[in-house]
Amino acid sequence: MTTDSLDQCADTGSRLLSPLRILVLCTGNSARSIMAEALFNTIGSPLFLAYSAGSKPTGRVNPLALEQIQTLADSAPEAYRSKSWHEFIGAGAPVFDVILTVCDNAAAEDCPLLDGTIEHVHWGLPDPAAIHNDPVAAKRAFTECFASLKKRVQSLLASPGDHNASAKHLLTAMKRFE
């Protein structure tokens, strides 16, 4: 959806009437995208409604990502699963306002959902799941990635107008992190 149609669909120009619907994409959908989905749906609620998916999902959520999600109030880590972006194509699929890529690989892929009608935002973050041989470093990488995502979502909530934000305002604020 274009920036202009964002406001026609989801908001009156002065305040958001429904949540900004986000699909968070990453290649494996096991760490960054899952943590972002959880953050948007807990601390970002009611301004955001997020889903996550991957181009080549691993089929399991990294336990260190679930450990971070457990720190959120009202989170249900067992509700998160690694899934393909193909689940979000076709009849009955949710309609999205924004596709948020959180890894450079996903941002560079030919995503079937990025057809020019949906806004695309890219928050490239290092992959904490890439650290395998050092459990202390892996845990630190997940903590840092989660903290970075959390800070970004919290800053969107603290933006001028916060719960009276327009879709255009939120999209502009999201793009500041690109």
N, C-alpha and C positions, 0 to 999 in steps of 0.2 A: 504494500500500500504506500502511496506517495505521502509526503509530509502534508500536503493539502487534504488528501482524503482521510488521513488519520483524524484530523479534527472534525471532519464531516461525519465520520463513522462513530468515533468513540467519545467525542467531547463537544462542548458548546463553544469552545474558544476561551472560556474562562475557568471551567473546572471539568475534570474527567468524570464522565457519567458511568463508565465501566472500566474495569482494569485494562491496562495496556498489556496485550497478550504477546508473550515473548516465547520463541523457541530458541533454546541455547544449544548450539551445535559444537561438537568436538569430534575428532576422529573415532576414538574408542568409547565415548560416553561411559567412562568409568570413574572419573575424578572431577576435573574442572567443571564440566557442564552439569554434572549432578549436584555439585556443591553450589553452583550459581542458581540452579533451579530451586534448591532448598532455601537459599537466602532470599530470593525474590518472593517465594511463597510464604515465608514466615515474616521476616522483618520488613519486607517490601509490600506486604499486604496492607491495605486493600488496593493500592495503586497498581500492582502488577499481578499477573497470573502467568506463571512460567511452566514450561515443559522442557525436557531435554532429549537429545537424540544424538546418534553418531552415524557417520558414513560407513564405518566398519566397526560396529559395536563389539566389545569384548565379551559380552554376555554376562558379565558380573561387575558389580560396583566394588571398587577398591575398598577394603576394610578401613584403610586410613581416611578415606573420604567419609565413610559412615561415622567414624569416630569424631570427625569435625562436625558433621551434621547433628550428632547427638548433643552438642553444646548449645544448640538453639532451643529456645522455649517453643513448645507446641510443635516440635518436629517429630516425625515418625520415620526414622531411618529405614525401617523395613519396607516402607512404601516405595522406595526408589529402586529402579532397575535399569540396567543397560539395555537400550533399544535402538533400532534402526530409524533413520529419518523417514524411511518408507512407510512407517506407521502413520505418518502425518500427511499422506498424499491420498487424495480421492474423496469419495463421498463419505460423509460422517466425520471427517477429520476436522480438528479445530481450525479456525481461521486465525491467522497471526497478523499482528501489526508490525512486529520487529523480529528479524532473525539476528541473534547475537552469536557470533563465533568467538570462541575463547582459545582457539589454537590456530597457528598459522597454516597448518595443513588443511584444516576444514575451511578456512577462509579462501584458500587457493583452489579448492575442489569445485567441480561443476555441480552445484547443489540443485536438485530438481525443484526445490521450493523457492529458490531465488530467481523468480521470473520477471523481475523488474517492477512488480506491483507491491512488493513488501520491502520495507526499509531494512537495510543491512548495517549493523554496527559490529565493529571488530575490537575486542579486548584481548589482544595476544598476551598470554601468560605462559611462563615456563611450565612444562609438564612435570608435576610432582611424581607421577607414576613411572617416570623414566629412571628413577633412582631405585636400584634393585639390591645392591651389595652392601649397603650401609643402612641398617634400620634407624639409627639415630638421625642421619641426614635425610632419610625418606620422611620420617615423622616431622622434622623441621620444615621440609619442603611443602608438605601438605598444610601445616600450620600457617606458613607464610602465604601460600596461595589462597587459602580460605580467608585469612585476614585481609588480603588485598581485595578480594571480591566483596567481602563484607564492608570494607571501607567505601568502596564504590557505590554499593547499594545504599548504604547509610547516607552518603553524600547526596544521592538523588532525593532521599526523603527530606534532607535538610535544605534543599534548594529553595529559593524564594517561592513562596506559594504552596509549598509542600503538599498537603492533602487537597488543596484546591488547584493543583497543577493541571495544565492542559497537556494533551498528548504531544503537541509540538514542543512544549517546554521540556518534558521528560526526555524526548528523543534528542533534543539539542544537548541536554545535560549528559545523556549517555554517550554521545559522540565526543564529548570533551576528553574521554579516556582513551580514544583511539590512538 
